[in-house]
Amino acid sequence: IINLSLFRNVIYRNSNIALLFFGAAFLSLIIFIPFFLMNVQELSATKAGITLIPLSLGVVVGSIVSGHLVSYYGHYKLWMISGAILFIIGVIFLSQMTAETKYLHIILYMILCGFGAGPSMPLYTLAIQNAVSIKEIGQATSASQFSRSIGGTLGTAFMGSILALTLL
């Protein structure tokens, strides 16, 4: 189903690995941040769900801005790596939250994650498409989406396991 010779391509291989981790972290944020807010900070489900809006807006704005920057400059590596760094910084901040963390700080961390994920995830797909031959673009693109999905599945399973173990 997937031509395994694609994995000889360094850009394809590294981009799929990065997308696996992005998928794991991104889906874990979407699932566990509202859970944290409801159970630790005792917010309503509505307010916890509203916390995901800044993440979504950050993804949209980051994606649009990076798309324009890539179109203007013609290079994507700087924007892709910058987005990944922003995303990692946001996730690190979110991982340090306690019951005393202010709601506004959580919103800012979510925006930071969105600004990081917005450029990175689509630009990794672009990098993959540029790295393979024309006849392999469809296969490579679908494999990148598959890597992101598998990462999301593994990430939520892993984070759910950590949560379950800490509740014992």
VOMI-931625 format. One record per residue: residue in three letters; x, y, z of N, C-alpha, C, CB in turn. Coordinates in pm, whole numbers, plus 50000, padded with zeros to 5 digits. Glycine has a CB too. Layout:
<atoms>
+------+-------+-------+-------+-------+-------+-------+-------+-------+-------+-------+-------+-------+
: type :   npx :   npy :   npz :  capx :  capy :  capz :   cpx :   cpy :   cpz :  cbpx :  cbpy :  cbpz :
+------+-------+-------+-------+-------+-------+-------+-------+-------+-------+-------+-------+-------+
:  ALA :     X :     Y :     Z :     X :     Y :     Z :     X :     Y :     Z :     X :     Y :     Z :
...
+------+-------+-------+-------+-------+-------+-------+-------+-------+-------+-------+-------+-------+
</atoms>
This chain:
<atoms>
+------+-------+-------+-------+-------+-------+-------+-------+-------+-------+-------+-------+-------+
: type :   npx :   npy :   npz :  capx :  capy :  capz :   cpx :   cpy :   cpz :  cbpx :  cbpy :  cbpz :
+------+-------+-------+-------+-------+-------+-------+-------+-------+-------+-------+-------+-------+
:  ILE : 50083 : 49882 : 50000 : 50000 : 50000 : 50000 : 50087 : 50125 : 50000 : 49906 : 50000 : 50120 :
:  ILE : 50191 : 50126 : 50082 : 50285 : 50238 : 50082 : 50417 : 50187 : 50028 : 50302 : 50299 : 50226 :
:  ASN : 50469 : 50258 : 49931 : 50598 : 50223 : 49873 : 50706 : 50250 : 49979 : 50625 : 50305 : 49742 :
:  LEU : 50764 : 50144 : 50031 : 50861 : 50157 : 50140 : 50989 : 50228 : 50096 : 50896 : 50020 : 50194 :
:  SER : 51013 : 50235 : 49967 : 51132 : 50308 : 49921 : 51121 : 50458 : 49948 : 51154 : 50284 : 49771 :
:  LEU : 50999 : 50506 : 49975 : 50983 : 50647 : 50012 : 51059 : 50680 : 50140 : 50835 : 50681 : 50030 :
:  PHE : 51073 : 50583 : 50228 : 51141 : 50607 : 50355 : 51292 : 50626 : 50339 : 51113 : 50493 : 50449 :
:  ARG : 51344 : 50601 : 50221 : 51486 : 50630 : 50195 : 51508 : 50781 : 50183 : 51533 : 50559 : 50067 :
:  ASN : 51403 : 50852 : 50148 : 51408 : 50997 : 50135 : 51410 : 51058 : 50274 : 51286 : 51051 : 50052 :
:  VAL : 51517 : 51130 : 50306 : 51536 : 51186 : 50441 : 51425 : 51284 : 50477 : 51673 : 51255 : 50451 :
:  ILE : 51388 : 51370 : 50385 : 51283 : 51469 : 50412 : 51151 : 51400 : 50439 : 51269 : 51567 : 50295 :
:  TYR : 51118 : 51300 : 50358 : 50993 : 51226 : 50377 : 50992 : 51156 : 50514 : 50975 : 51123 : 50264 :
:  ARG : 51101 : 51090 : 50545 : 51109 : 51015 : 50671 : 51102 : 51109 : 50792 : 51240 : 50934 : 50675 :
:  ASN : 51183 : 51214 : 50792 : 51185 : 51306 : 50906 : 51053 : 51383 : 50920 : 51300 : 51403 : 50892 :
:  SER : 50993 : 51420 : 50810 : 50866 : 51492 : 50814 : 50756 : 51403 : 50870 : 50827 : 51542 : 50675 :
:  ASN : 50754 : 51278 : 50832 : 50653 : 51186 : 50886 : 50673 : 51162 : 51035 : 50656 : 51054 : 50811 :
:  ILE : 50796 : 51155 : 51078 : 50824 : 51140 : 51222 : 50777 : 51265 : 51296 : 50976 : 51116 : 51247 :
:  ALA : 50808 : 51382 : 51241 : 50764 : 51507 : 51304 : 50611 : 51514 : 51309 : 50821 : 51630 : 51228 :
:  LEU : 50544 : 51475 : 51201 : 50397 : 51478 : 51198 : 50338 : 51378 : 51297 : 50347 : 51447 : 51057 :
:  LEU : 50405 : 51268 : 51320 : 50360 : 51172 : 51419 : 50357 : 51238 : 51558 : 50453 : 51047 : 51421 :
:  PHE : 50465 : 51310 : 51591 : 50470 : 51378 : 51721 : 50375 : 51496 : 51728 : 50612 : 51424 : 51749 :
:  PHE : 50361 : 51572 : 51619 : 50264 : 51682 : 51615 : 50123 : 51629 : 51637 : 50273 : 51757 : 51482 :
:  GLY : 50090 : 51521 : 51570 : 49957 : 51462 : 51587 : 49933 : 51418 : 51730 : 49939 : 51344 : 51494 :
:  ALA : 50034 : 51358 : 51791 : 50021 : 51312 : 51930 : 49999 : 51430 : 52023 : 50145 : 51234 : 51973 :
:  ALA : 50080 : 51533 : 52010 : 50070 : 51648 : 52100 : 49942 : 51727 : 52075 : 50192 : 51739 : 52084 :
:  PHE : 49907 : 51748 : 51949 : 49791 : 51831 : 51916 : 49661 : 51766 : 51963 : 49785 : 51855 : 51764 :
:  LEU : 49643 : 51640 : 51935 : 49521 : 51573 : 51978 : 49516 : 51559 : 52130 : 49509 : 51436 : 51911 :
:  SER : 49630 : 51539 : 52192 : 49634 : 51532 : 52338 : 49593 : 51666 : 52400 : 49774 : 51493 : 52386 :
:  LEU : 49635 : 51776 : 52339 : 49592 : 51907 : 52386 : 49440 : 51921 : 52378 : 49659 : 52019 : 52305 :
:  ILE : 49386 : 51884 : 52266 : 49242 : 51899 : 52243 : 49161 : 51816 : 52343 : 49205 : 51859 : 52100 :
:  ILE : 49211 : 51701 : 52378 : 49137 : 51613 : 52468 : 49163 : 51647 : 52615 : 49173 : 51467 : 52441 :
:  PHE : 49288 : 51665 : 52653 : 49321 : 51671 : 52796 : 49321 : 51811 : 52858 : 49453 : 51612 : 52816 :
:  ILE : 49335 : 51918 : 52779 : 49329 : 52052 : 52839 : 49189 : 52080 : 52895 : 49367 : 52159 : 52734 :
:  PRO : 49081 : 52055 : 52819 : 48949 : 52075 : 52880 : 48926 : 51984 : 53001 : 48839 : 52050 : 52776 :
:  PHE : 48977 : 51863 : 52994 : 48965 : 51771 : 53106 : 49034 : 51828 : 53230 : 49025 : 51634 : 53069 :
:  PHE : 49154 : 51881 : 53212 : 49228 : 51945 : 53321 : 49149 : 52063 : 53378 : 49367 : 51992 : 53273 :
:  LEU : 49098 : 52147 : 53290 : 49027 : 52266 : 53335 : 48900 : 52232 : 53412 : 48992 : 52354 : 53217 :
:  MET : 48830 : 52128 : 53372 : 48708 : 52090 : 53441 : 48737 : 52023 : 53575 : 48624 : 51997 : 53354 :
:  ASN : 48838 : 51937 : 53579 : 48861 : 51857 : 53699 : 48960 : 51918 : 53798 : 48910 : 51724 : 53659 :
:  VAL : 49055 : 51995 : 53751 : 49155 : 52053 : 53841 : 49118 : 52197 : 53877 : 49294 : 52049 : 53778 :
:  GLN : 49083 : 52275 : 53775 : 49049 : 52415 : 53801 : 48899 : 52436 : 53822 : 49097 : 52501 : 53686 :
:  GLU : 48824 : 52329 : 53812 : 48680 : 52328 : 53838 : 48603 : 52431 : 53756 : 48655 : 52353 : 53984 :
:  LEU : 48639 : 52442 : 53628 : 48565 : 52528 : 53536 : 48448 : 52449 : 53477 : 48657 : 52582 : 53422 :
:  SER : 48351 : 52519 : 53424 : 48239 : 52452 : 53359 : 48287 : 52390 : 53228 : 48122 : 52552 : 53333 :
:  ALA : 48212 : 52296 : 53179 : 48246 : 52230 : 53052 : 48247 : 52332 : 52938 : 48147 : 52116 : 53021 :
:  THR : 48156 : 52428 : 52944 : 48150 : 52531 : 52840 : 48277 : 52615 : 52840 : 48028 : 52620 : 52861 :
:  LYS : 48317 : 52662 : 52956 : 48437 : 52746 : 52965 : 48562 : 52666 : 52928 : 48452 : 52806 : 53106 :
:  ALA : 48565 : 52540 : 52966 : 48679 : 52455 : 52929 : 48683 : 52434 : 52778 : 48670 : 52318 : 53001 :
:  GLY : 48568 : 52415 : 52717 : 48563 : 52398 : 52572 : 48599 : 52525 : 52498 : 48426 : 52353 : 52530 :
:  ILE : 48561 : 52639 : 52553 : 48593 : 52768 : 52492 : 48744 : 52789 : 52486 : 48526 : 52884 : 52570 :
:  THR : 48816 : 52724 : 52574 : 48962 : 52735 : 52576 : 49024 : 52683 : 52446 : 49020 : 52659 : 52696 :
:  LEU : 48953 : 52597 : 52376 : 49006 : 52543 : 52250 : 48993 : 52643 : 52135 : 48934 : 52415 : 52215 :
:  ILE : 48909 : 52744 : 52149 : 48892 : 52842 : 52042 : 49022 : 52917 : 52012 : 48783 : 52942 : 52079 :
:  PRO : 49097 : 52966 : 52113 : 49224 : 53032 : 52081 : 49323 : 52939 : 52009 : 49288 : 53083 : 52208 :
:  LEU : 49321 : 52812 : 52044 : 49407 : 52717 : 51974 : 49368 : 52711 : 51827 : 49399 : 52577 : 52039 :
:  SER : 49239 : 52698 : 51801 : 49191 : 52689 : 51663 : 49221 : 52817 : 51586 : 49042 : 52661 : 51660 :
:  LEU : 49196 : 52931 : 51648 : 49226 : 53058 : 51581 : 49374 : 53074 : 51554 : 49175 : 53175 : 51664 :
:  GLY : 49456 : 53032 : 51650 : 49601 : 53037 : 51630 : 49645 : 52949 : 51514 : 49672 : 52995 : 51757 :
:  VAL : 49584 : 52833 : 51502 : 49618 : 52743 : 51390 : 49581 : 52810 : 51257 : 49544 : 52607 : 51404 :
:  VAL : 49462 : 52868 : 51250 : 49417 : 52932 : 51125 : 49506 : 53051 : 51090 : 49270 : 52977 : 51138 :
:  VAL : 49529 : 53140 : 51187 : 49611 : 53258 : 51161 : 49755 : 53217 : 51127 : 49609 : 53353 : 51284 :
:  GLY : 49810 : 53125 : 51203 : 49947 : 53078 : 51175 : 49960 : 53015 : 51038 : 49990 : 52980 : 51280 :
:  SER : 49861 : 52940 : 50999 : 49863 : 52875 : 50868 : 49854 : 52978 : 50755 : 49748 : 52774 : 50857 :
:  ILE : 49765 : 53075 : 50770 : 49749 : 53178 : 50667 : 49876 : 53262 : 50655 : 49628 : 53270 : 50700 :
:  VAL : 49928 : 53306 : 50768 : 50047 : 53391 : 50766 : 50166 : 53315 : 50707 : 50082 : 53440 : 50908 :
:  SER : 50185 : 53191 : 50750 : 50298 : 53114 : 50697 : 50280 : 53085 : 50548 : 50314 : 52982 : 50774 :
:  GLY : 50156 : 53063 : 50506 : 50133 : 53042 : 50362 : 50172 : 53163 : 50280 : 49986 : 53009 : 50337 :
:  HIS : 50138 : 53281 : 50330 : 50177 : 53404 : 50260 : 50328 : 53424 : 50262 : 50108 : 53525 : 50322 :
:  LEU : 50391 : 53394 : 50376 : 50536 : 53409 : 50386 : 50608 : 53312 : 50293 : 50582 : 53387 : 50530 :
:  VAL : 50560 : 53190 : 50285 : 50622 : 53092 : 50195 : 50603 : 53134 : 50050 : 50562 : 52950 : 50218 :
:  SER : 50484 : 53184 : 50017 : 50459 : 53232 : 49880 : 50550 : 53350 : 49845 : 50312 : 53273 : 49863 :
:  TYR : 50571 : 53439 : 49941 : 50652 : 53558 : 49916 : 50801 : 53526 : 49908 : 50628 : 53661 : 50025 :
:  TYR : 50852 : 53450 : 50004 : 50995 : 53421 : 50010 : 51036 : 53297 : 49933 : 51037 : 53406 : 50153 :
:  GLY : 50944 : 53205 : 49914 : 50975 : 53084 : 49839 : 51043 : 52974 : 49920 : 51061 : 53118 : 49725 :
:  HIS : 51066 : 52997 : 50046 : 51129 : 52898 : 50133 : 51033 : 52865 : 50246 : 51266 : 52949 : 50189 :
:  TYR : 51035 : 52740 : 50290 : 50942 : 52700 : 50396 : 51011 : 52646 : 50520 : 50848 : 52597 : 50344 :
:  LYS : 51138 : 52612 : 50512 : 51206 : 52546 : 50623 : 51210 : 52634 : 50748 : 51347 : 52508 : 50581 :
:  LEU : 51242 : 52761 : 50733 : 51250 : 52853 : 50846 : 51115 : 52863 : 50917 : 51297 : 52992 : 50800 :
:  TRP : 51008 : 52876 : 50840 : 50874 : 52892 : 50898 : 50828 : 52763 : 50964 : 50773 : 52936 : 50790 :
:  MET : 50865 : 52652 : 50904 : 50829 : 52522 : 50958 : 50898 : 52498 : 51092 : 50865 : 52410 : 50857 :
:  ILE : 51025 : 52525 : 51098 : 51101 : 52503 : 51221 : 51060 : 52606 : 51327 : 51252 : 52512 : 51193 :
:  SER : 51040 : 52731 : 51287 : 50995 : 52833 : 51383 : 50861 : 52794 : 51444 : 50983 : 52971 : 51313 :
:  GLY : 50770 : 52744 : 51362 : 50640 : 52700 : 51413 : 50655 : 52584 : 51510 : 50550 : 52659 : 51298 :
:  ALA : 50743 : 52491 : 51477 : 50765 : 52377 : 51565 : 50820 : 52423 : 51700 : 50861 : 52276 : 51500 :
:  ILE : 50911 : 52519 : 51698 : 50968 : 52571 : 51823 : 50860 : 52640 : 51906 : 51083 : 52670 : 51794 :
:  LEU : 50776 : 52722 : 51841 : 50665 : 52786 : 51913 : 50571 : 52683 : 51975 : 50587 : 52878 : 51818 :
:  PHE : 50541 : 52580 : 51898 : 50452 : 52477 : 51948 : 50512 : 52406 : 52069 : 50421 : 52376 : 51836 :
:  ILE : 50638 : 52372 : 52060 : 50706 : 52304 : 52171 : 50708 : 52393 : 52295 : 50851 : 52264 : 52131 :
:  ILE : 50736 : 52522 : 52277 : 50737 : 52614 : 52391 : 50598 : 52620 : 52454 : 50782 : 52755 : 52346 :
:  GLY : 50494 : 52629 : 52372 : 50358 : 52631 : 52424 : 50323 : 52505 : 52501 : 50261 : 52650 : 52311 :
:  VAL : 50364 : 52390 : 52447 : 50337 : 52263 : 52515 : 50413 : 52255 : 52647 : 50374 : 52144 : 52424 :
:  ILE : 50536 : 52305 : 52649 : 50613 : 52306 : 52774 : 50542 : 52391 : 52878 : 50756 : 52358 : 52749 :
:  PHE : 50495 : 52508 : 52838 : 50420 : 52593 : 52932 : 50296 : 52521 : 52983 : 50381 : 52727 : 52866 :
:  LEU : 50223 : 52458 : 52893 : 50101 : 52387 : 52933 : 50133 : 52270 : 53026 : 50026 : 52337 : 52810 :
:  SER : 50245 : 52206 : 53006 : 50281 : 52092 : 53090 : 50318 : 52134 : 53232 : 50396 : 52014 : 53028 :
:  GLN : 50346 : 52263 : 53252 : 50383 : 52313 : 53384 : 50264 : 52369 : 53462 : 50488 : 52420 : 53369 :
:  MET : 50144 : 52353 : 53409 : 50027 : 52410 : 53475 : 49998 : 52342 : 53608 : 49905 : 52399 : 53385 :
:  THR : 49944 : 52422 : 53698 : 49900 : 52372 : 53828 : 49757 : 52421 : 53850 : 49995 : 52419 : 53944 :
:  ALA : 49702 : 52389 : 53963 : 49566 : 52435 : 53995 : 49562 : 52587 : 54009 : 49518 : 52369 : 54125 :
:  GLU : 49676 : 52650 : 54034 : 49681 : 52795 : 54051 : 49707 : 52871 : 53922 : 49788 : 52829 : 54151 :
:  THR : 49732 : 52803 : 53812 : 49759 : 52870 : 53685 : 49638 : 52951 : 53643 : 49796 : 52767 : 53575 :
:  LYS : 49661 : 53076 : 53609 : 49552 : 53164 : 53571 : 49494 : 53124 : 53435 : 49600 : 53311 : 53568 :
:  TYR : 49364 : 53142 : 53422 : 49293 : 53107 : 53299 : 49350 : 53185 : 53180 : 49142 : 53134 : 53314 :
:  LEU : 49382 : 53311 : 53199 : 49439 : 53393 : 53091 : 49572 : 53337 : 53043 : 49458 : 53537 : 53139 :
:  HIS : 49653 : 53285 : 53133 : 49780 : 53224 : 53093 : 49755 : 53100 : 53008 : 49864 : 53188 : 53217 :
:  ILE : 49657 : 53021 : 53045 : 49625 : 52902 : 52967 : 49581 : 52942 : 52826 : 49515 : 52819 : 53036 :
:  ILE : 49501 : 53046 : 52816 : 49458 : 53096 : 52685 : 49580 : 53138 : 52602 : 49360 : 53216 : 52702 :
:  LEU : 49672 : 53210 : 52664 : 49793 : 53254 : 52593 : 49877 : 53135 : 52549 : 49876 : 53347 : 52682 :
:  TYR : 49888 : 53033 : 52632 : 49964 : 52914 : 52596 : 49897 : 52842 : 52477 : 49976 : 52818 : 52717 :
:  MET : 49764 : 52840 : 52478 : 49691 : 52776 : 52368 : 49711 : 52853 : 52238 : 49541 : 52766 : 52402 :
:  ILE : 49711 : 52986 : 52246 : 49738 : 53068 : 52127 : 49877 : 53039 : 52074 : 49722 : 53219 : 52159 :
:  LEU : 49974 : 53031 : 52164 : 50112 : 53001 : 52125 : 50120 : 52865 : 52055 : 50204 : 53003 : 52249 :
:  CYS : 50052 : 52766 : 52109 : 50049 : 52634 : 52045 : 49985 : 52642 : 51907 : 49973 : 52533 : 52133 :
:  GLY : 49878 : 52719 : 51897 : 49811 : 52734 : 51767 : 49900 : 52801 : 51665 : 49684 : 52812 : 51783 :
:  PHE : 49969 : 52910 : 51707 : 50061 : 52979 : 51615 : 50175 : 52888 : 51572 : 50118 : 53104 : 51681 :
:  GLY : 50211 : 52792 : 51657 : 50316 : 52698 : 51621 : 50267 : 52586 : 51531 : 50377 : 52639 : 51744 :
:  ALA : 50150 : 52533 : 51563 : 50097 : 52421 : 51484 : 50047 : 52467 : 51348 : 49984 : 52352 : 51559 :
:  GLY : 49996 : 52591 : 51340 : 49942 : 52642 : 51214 : 50040 : 52637 : 51099 : 49897 : 52783 : 51233 :
:  PRO : 50161 : 52688 : 51115 : 50257 : 52678 : 51005 : 50317 : 52540 : 50989 : 50367 : 52778 : 51025 :
:  SER : 50344 : 52473 : 51098 : 50423 : 52351 : 51091 : 50352 : 52235 : 51023 : 50462 : 52310 : 51228 :
:  MET : 50232 : 52205 : 51064 : 50168 : 52084 : 51011 : 50148 : 52091 : 50859 : 50033 : 52063 : 51079 :
:  PRO : 50094 : 52199 : 50803 : 50080 : 52200 : 50657 : 50214 : 52211 : 50584 : 49991 : 52314 : 50615 :
:  LEU : 50312 : 52278 : 50645 : 50440 : 52292 : 50576 : 50519 : 52161 : 50574 : 50523 : 52400 : 50643 :
:  TYR : 50500 : 52075 : 50673 : 50562 : 51942 : 50664 : 50503 : 51864 : 50547 : 50543 : 51864 : 50797 :
:  THR : 50375 : 51878 : 50527 : 50312 : 51813 : 50412 : 50367 : 51871 : 50282 : 50158 : 51829 : 50417 :
:  LEU : 50384 : 52002 : 50277 : 50443 : 52066 : 50160 : 50584 : 52016 : 50135 : 50443 : 52218 : 50176 :
:  ALA : 50662 : 52002 : 50242 : 50799 : 51952 : 50228 : 50800 : 51811 : 50170 : 50871 : 51954 : 50365 :
:  ILE : 50708 : 51729 : 50218 : 50697 : 51593 : 50166 : 50663 : 51595 : 50018 : 50591 : 51513 : 50244 :
:  GLN : 50567 : 51678 : 49980 : 50525 : 51685 : 49840 : 50637 : 51735 : 49750 : 50404 : 51776 : 49826 :
:  ASN : 50720 : 51825 : 49801 : 50833 : 51874 : 49722 : 50948 : 51774 : 49715 : 50883 : 52004 : 49780 :
:  ALA : 50952 : 51680 : 49809 : 51066 : 51588 : 49817 : 51048 : 51461 : 49735 : 51090 : 51551 : 49960 :
:  VAL : 50926 : 51432 : 49692 : 50901 : 51307 : 49619 : 50870 : 51338 : 49473 : 50785 : 51228 : 49683 :
:  SER : 50874 : 51234 : 49392 : 50843 : 51252 : 49251 : 50693 : 51275 : 49233 : 50888 : 51129 : 49168 :
:  ILE : 50658 : 51327 : 49117 : 50518 : 51360 : 49089 : 50428 : 51239 : 49100 : 50505 : 51422 : 48950 :
:  LYS : 50474 : 51124 : 49056 : 50389 : 51005 : 49061 : 50371 : 50949 : 49202 : 50446 : 50897 : 48973 :
:  GLU : 50450 : 50999 : 49298 : 50440 : 50952 : 49437 : 50373 : 51053 : 49530 : 50577 : 50920 : 49490 :
:  ILE : 50331 : 51169 : 49477 : 50277 : 51275 : 49562 : 50153 : 51230 : 49638 : 50244 : 51397 : 49478 :
:  GLY : 50060 : 51164 : 49571 : 49937 : 51120 : 49637 : 49965 : 51022 : 49750 : 49844 : 51057 : 49536 :
:  GLN : 50051 : 50927 : 49722 : 50087 : 50827 : 49822 : 50161 : 50891 : 49939 : 50174 : 50717 : 49759 :
:  ALA : 50252 : 50982 : 49910 : 50330 : 51047 : 50016 : 50242 : 51138 : 50101 : 50446 : 51129 : 49955 :
:  THR : 50151 : 51210 : 50037 : 50061 : 51300 : 50111 : 49969 : 51221 : 50202 : 49979 : 51386 : 50014 :
:  SER : 49911 : 51115 : 50149 : 49820 : 51035 : 50233 : 49896 : 50968 : 50348 : 49748 : 50929 : 50149 :
:  ALA : 50020 : 50928 : 50323 : 50100 : 50869 : 50430 : 50132 : 50972 : 50538 : 50232 : 50810 : 50373 :
:  SER : 50149 : 51098 : 50500 : 50175 : 51202 : 50600 : 50050 : 51224 : 50687 : 50217 : 51334 : 50533 :
:  GLN : 49934 : 51221 : 50626 : 49810 : 51234 : 50703 : 49791 : 51112 : 50795 : 49688 : 51249 : 50608 :
:  PHE : 49830 : 50997 : 50745 : 49822 : 50875 : 50825 : 49916 : 50884 : 50945 : 49857 : 50752 : 50738 :
:  SER : 50037 : 50937 : 50925 : 50132 : 50953 : 51035 : 50075 : 51045 : 51142 : 50266 : 51009 : 50983 :
:  ARG : 50011 : 51153 : 51099 : 49951 : 51246 : 51194 : 49838 : 51178 : 51272 : 49897 : 51371 : 51122 :
:  SER : 49758 : 51098 : 51203 : 49647 : 51027 : 51268 : 49697 : 50922 : 51366 : 49556 : 50961 : 51164 :
:  ILE : 49797 : 50846 : 51324 : 49855 : 50746 : 51414 : 49918 : 50813 : 51535 : 49959 : 50660 : 51339 :
:  GLY : 49985 : 50925 : 51513 : 50043 : 51000 : 51625 : 49936 : 51044 : 51723 : 50120 : 51120 : 51574 :
:  GLY : 49823 : 51093 : 51670 : 49714 : 51134 : 51757 : 49659 : 51018 : 51839 : 49603 : 51195 : 51676 :
:  THR : 49646 : 50904 : 51776 : 49596 : 50786 : 51846 : 49693 : 50740 : 51954 : 49571 : 50673 : 51747 :
:  LEU : 49820 : 50730 : 51918 : 49921 : 50686 : 52015 : 49939 : 50788 : 52127 : 50054 : 50661 : 51944 :
:  GLY : 49937 : 50916 : 52091 : 49955 : 51020 : 52192 : 49843 : 51022 : 52294 : 49965 : 51154 : 52126 :
:  THR : 49720 : 51012 : 52247 : 49609 : 51014 : 52343 : 49607 : 50887 : 52426 : 49476 : 51030 : 52269 :
:  ALA : 49643 : 50774 : 52367 : 49650 : 50651 : 52446 : 49759 : 50661 : 52552 : 49676 : 50529 : 52354 :
:  PHE : 49873 : 50714 : 52515 : 49984 : 50729 : 52610 : 49948 : 50827 : 52721 : 50110 : 50778 : 52536 :
:  MET : 49894 : 50944 : 52684 : 49857 : 51043 : 52785 : 49743 : 50994 : 52872 : 49819 : 51176 : 52718 :
:  GLY : 49650 : 50921 : 52814 : 49541 : 50863 : 52893 : 49595 : 50761 : 52993 : 49437 : 50798 : 52802 :
:  SER : 49695 : 50683 : 52952 : 49757 : 50588 : 53043 : 49827 : 50658 : 53159 : 49855 : 50501 : 52968 :
:  ILE : 49896 : 50766 : 53128 : 49962 : 50844 : 53234 : 49859 : 50899 : 53330 : 50046 : 50958 : 53173 :
:  LEU : 49750 : 50951 : 53275 : 49644 : 51004 : 53360 : 49587 : 50895 : 53450 : 49533 : 51066 : 53274 :
:  ALA : 49558 : 50779 : 53393 : 49502 : 50669 : 53471 : 49598 : 50623 : 53580 : 49467 : 50553 : 53380 :
:  LEU : 49726 : 50618 : 53549 : 49825 : 50575 : 53649 : 49840 : 50675 : 53762 : 49960 : 50554 : 53583 :
:  THR : 49826 : 50805 : 53731 : 49839 : 50905 : 53836 : 49715 : 50913 : 53923 : 49867 : 51041 : 53775 :
:  LEU : 49603 : 50863 : 53877 : 49481 : 50864 : 53956 : 49471 : 50746 : 54053 : 49362 : 50864 : 53864 :
:  LEU : 49558 : 50648 : 54037 : 49553 : 50531 : 54124 : 49590 : 50562 : 54265 : 49641 : 50424 : 54073 :
+------+-------+-------+-------+-------+-------+-------+-------+-------+-------+-------+-------+-------+
</atoms>
